[in-house]
Amino acid sequence: MTRKGRAKERREKRLQEISQLRKIPYSDSQIWWCSETVAVVTGSNRGIGYEIARQLAEQGLTVIITSRDITKGHEAMKTLREKGLNVSFHQLDILDIASIKQFAEWIFKTYGGLDILVNNAGVNFNMGSNNSVESAEEVIATNYFGTRGMIETMIPLVKPSASGARIVNVSSRLGRLNGRRNRLADATLRQQLAEEESLSEELIDATVCKFLEQVKDGSWTSGGWPQMFTDYSVSKLAVNAYTRLLAKKLSDRPDGNKVHINCYCPGWVKTAMTGWDGNISAEEGADTGVWVALLPGQPVTTGKFFAERREISF
């Protein structure tokens, strides 16, 4: 059997294991949430986001669906409410800071804040190109700066709790620093992004800005950037780095005000964003995100990267 075949076999076996795990209900000792626990899922009118919202609501949480499109958002909310789930909707465009602030004001006024934020809204890669940069500005603006803006605005609104608030960033293995086939060729930059001492918002911002500048002048092909789905990979590399950086900053918060932030890769999922060309369902892809969001408060898990309910390297 080829290496690719063995990897596929391992993945399928793991998905079968997860399928069995999902049938086991959470025990009372594991459940830290209740019906008043508020979870916000961005970009959740369809696909992985919708599934994350549905699965969280099925665990008894209050879930807020968000979408740029008001009609589609209301339709998603209606479908889930018809299943007896406690779901609300509010319009949100993470590219628009005014929209984020309006959402923040609404959720504070309506719910007094939030307990869980799942950053799912984003732009996928160009299916027609293995190293796309055609939409680089939009991809970086949405996946990195939009996600960061959402986090920065929501953190002051997280509710105090013994278990700690949760932030889950939907990311991708394509953004790993040390992926075998798709990584930064610049060893110095890779090391700076990997080490806690040198990692900073300024470094992350400078990295994505340098990439965008090279896209504009056409020099990006020799810039040492990831060679698969380039703009998407760079955006997720930035999200991963920001997750690690923020985890370190938030770890100094006193008990009762902790915020645990992690990211996860849903896998190659059959959704409209992938042209339905994935190898797992949206339900399967959402599972690890829900699992990470509901991890117990002790021991504290933060600044980690997960896939298929297992920690993976950045």
N, C-alpha and C positions, 0 to 999 in steps of 0.2 A: 504494500500500500504506500502511496506517495505521502509526503509530509502534509500536503494540503488535505488529502483524504483522511489522514489521522487527526488533523485539527478539526475537521468537520465532524468526525465521529465523536471526538471528545466534547465538542460543543453540543451536539445532539444529546449526548448522555447527560451533560450538565443541565440542559433544558428539561429533560425528563425528571431529573432530581428536583429541580425547582418547581415543576408542576405538582409533584407530590408534596413538597413543602407548603405550597400555597393552600393545600387542602387541610392543613393542620391549623386550627384556629389559634389565635394568640391567647396565651394564658393570662390569668388575672395579674400575675406578677410582672408580665411584660407590658401591659397596657398602662401607659402614662397619660393618655388622651381621654377626652370625653366629648359629648355632643356640642359643647361650647368651644372646643378647640377649633380655631379658624385656620384653614389652609388655603392659600392663594396659588393658583396654577396659571401661569401666563401662557398665552397661545393655546388655549384648551378647548376650542370649539370643534377640534377634529384630531385624528391621529394619536400620537403618543400622549400629548397633553390631555386630550379628552379621556384617554384610558387611565392616566394617572389620577385625574379628577374623579372618575367613576370609582376606581378602586379605593381611594381615600374616603370617599363618601360612604362606600359599602362598609367601611370600618367604623362608621358612626360619627365622623367628623363633619363639621360645617365647612363646605367647600365653595370657594369663589372661582367661577370660570371667568376668564378674560379673553377678549378677542378684539382685533381692530374693527371687524365687521359686526355691527350691532345685530343685524338680522340673524346671521349665523350663530352668534353667541346666544341669542334668545332661543333659537331652535335647539341648540345643544342643552341649554338649561331645561327647556321644556321636556326633552326626551328623558333626561335623568330624573327630573321630578316625577314623571309618570312611572318611574321605577320605585318611587317612594323614597328617594334620596334627598337629603337636605343640601340643596345646591342653589346658589344665587349667581347673578351675572352682572358684570360691569365692563363697559368698553374701556380698552386700554391699548395704546400704541407706545411701545417702549422706545421708539425712535423720537417721540415727542415729549420733551420734559414737562410741558404743560399738561399733557395727558396723564403722565405719571403722578404729578402733584395733585391733579384733580382726583385721581384714583385714591391717593393717600388720604386726602381729606375725607372722601366718602367712607373708606374702610374704618377710619378712626371714629367718625361720627356714628356709623352704623354698628360697628362691632367692638369699638374701643381698641382696635389694633389687630394683630395677627400673631399666630404661633408658628406657622410653617409657610415658607415661600419656596415654590418650585419654579425655577427659571427655565421654562421650556421654549418660549417664543424665540424664534430665530429663523435665519435663512439657510437653506441647505446648499449643497454643492451643485454645480452645473453637471447634469447627467451626460451632457454631450461632450465633455472634455475631462480628461484625467488630471490636468493641471490648469484649471480654470482661473483666470483673473479678470474676466469680463465684468464681473459685478463686485470687484474687490472692495470698493468703498462702502457699498451697501452691506456686504457681508460683515466687514469689520465693524461698521457702525452699529449694526443690529446685534450680532452675536456677542461682541465684546463690550462696546461702549453702552449699548442699550441695556444689556444685562447688568453692567456695573452701576448705571444710573438707577436702575430699579432697586438694586441692593442698597445703595447709599441712601435712597429715599425711604425704604421700608425699615431699615435697622432701628431708627428711633421709635418706630411704632410697634416693635415686637413686645409681647406681653411678658412680664416677669413670671417665671415658673421654676419649680425645683428641677424639672427635667431639662430645661433650657429650650430656647427656640431653635428652629431648624431652617437651614437654607440648603436646597439641593439644586445644583446647576447641571442641566442636561448638557453633556459634553460628548467627546468622541475619542476613540483610540487614535484617530488620525492626528490628534493634537498632542500626542505623547512626545516628550523630549527625546526619549531613547528608543523609539520604535525601530524595528529592524529595517523596514523598507521606506519609512516616511519620516525623516527627521531633519532638523537644522544641520547643515553641513558645517556651519561656523562653530567649532568646538569651544571657543572662548565665550561666545554668547550663550551657548547651550549650558556651559558651566555656571555662568552668572545667573541664568534663570533657574538653575537647579539648586543653588546654594542659598540658604536662608539669609546669610549675612549680606549678600549682594542683591537679593531680590527686593524690588521696590516698584511702586506704581510708575515712577518716572522711567524705570528700565522697561517695564512692560509697554508703556505708551510709546517710548522711543523705538521699541522693536516693531510695533505695528505701523508706526508712522514712517519708519525707514522702508518697510515693505511697500507701503502705499506710494511713497516717493519713487521707488524703483519700478513700480507698476506704471506710473505716469511717464517715466522717461525710458521705459522699455528695457531697463537693465536687470529686472528681477530674475530673468532666466539664469544669470550668472551670480546671483546673490546668495546662493546656498540655501534657498528656501525649500520646504517639503515639495516633493515632486508629484504627489498624488493629491488632486483636489486642493490645489495650493492655497487659494484665498480662504476656503473653509477651514483647512488644517491650521493656518496661521491664527485664525480667529479663535479656534478652540484651544490652541496652545496658550493664547493669552488668557482665556477663561480659566484654564487649569492653573496657570501661574497665579492669577488673581485669587483663586480659591485658596491656594496654599498661603499666600500673603495675608489674606484677611483672616484665615484661621488663626494665624500667629497673633495678629492684632487683637482679635476678639477673645483669645484665651486668657487675657488679663482681667476680664470682667469678673466681678464678684459673684458668688453663688446666688442663684435666683435671677440673675440677669445674663446668664451665659447664652451664647448663640453658637450652635454647632453648624459648620458649613462644610459640605462635601460635594463632590461631583461624580457623575456616573455616565457610562456609555451604554445606551439602550441596545446597541447592536444594529445590524443591517435589517431594518424593519420595513415591512410592506405598508407604505403609506403613500398618499398623494405626492408628498415631497420627494420620495425616491422613485416616483413613477411606478409604484407597486412592484418594484423589482427586488424586494428584500427577501430574506430567507426565514424571518420569523414574523409573527403577528404583532400588531400594536399592543395587544393584551400582554404578550410575553415581553415586549420591549419596555413596557411601563413597569413591570414587576419590580425590578431592582430599585428604581426611583422611589417607589412607594415603600419598599423595605428599608431603604436608607432614611427616608423621612420619618419612619416610625421606630427607628432603633432606640433601645432604652437609653436613658440619660447617663447611666453608669454601666460599664466604664465609658467615659466620654470618647466619642469618635468624631474627630474633626480634622479637616485638611487632608482628607483621603480621597482616593479615586477607586470607583467600584465598577464591576461589570459581572453580570450573571451571579449576583449575590456574593461576590468575592472581591477582596481588595486587589488592585493591580497597580503597577508602578506608573509614575508620571513620565 
